Amino acid sequence: MKSYRKELWFEAGQRRQIIHITPQIEECLRESGIREGLLLCNAMHITASVFINDNESGLHQDFEEWLEGLAPEKPHSRYRHNGYEDNGDAHLKRTIMGREVVVAVTNGKLDFGPWEQIFYYELDGLRRKRVLVKIIGE
């Protein structure tokens, strides 16, 4: 069995931003040479998420509005966590959106369902953060 590991770095230009990362993940898969196995992709920061869904801007705006309704950024005083930082909302949003995705690798390709793509969701941006890609298989 082979194993591949790579860190991808992102720096969102705003506090919250959804970034389509499927092309970078597919490049990692090509680099790995693995044809059959599993790919794990996870955010390495507690205020960011990796998720799979449709690459449709209206849906992405729906995520933003829905999450903001559940855990509004302001007022910052709303969150007990916000003594040192002002990102209590980002921690809660990440819990809902999840930490990672696992995708089957079949015939050297990501074995997606229709419309599935991988996204990095920055929830407390304006600084560099990383995503881990780990692929195991043959």
Buried (B, 14 or more C-beta within 10 A) or exposed (E): EEEBEBEBEBEBEEBBBBBEBBEBBBEBBEEBEBBEBBBBBBBBBBBBBBBBBEBEEEEBEEBBEEBBEEBEBEEBEEBEBBEEEBBBBBBBBBEBBBBBBEBEBEEBEBEBEEEBBBBBBBBBBEEEBBBBBBBBBE
